Amino acid sequence: MIDMTLTLIELLIESDQGNNINNDSCCKNIILNNNENNDALGFISIFREKHVWCKLLNLGVKLLEDMKQFDACREIYKLLLQNCPCSYKRGKWYVRCALILDYHLQLYDECFRWCQ
């Protein structure tokens, strides 16, 4: 399970360096040509490759939490908070990471530094 999650993280980082710029500009041109407003750009962005990988990693970290593999969860949350475009989930991820550091792993100093 951890190997699969790490593979997903690698794919997430690689997709950030891929050819998403051309796909994004294509989507923007289609929307602007159809006289749609800019809110539609936000809707289409949830189907981008990086956004989908973030959702998959979010589900994977929930499974790791259920299996009580908190060290792996901590690393995945940190990577998600650094590289993921899902801004609406960041607050939840900060809280979960702080909870894992504080309660489950009892790394109080690291939790304090992480929350600053």
PyMOL commands that set and color helices and strands:
alter all, ss='L'
color gray80, all
select helices_A, chain A and resi 2-16+20-33+39-45+49-66+70-83+87-104+108-115
alter helices_A, ss='H'
color red, helices_A
deselect
rebuild
show_as cartoon
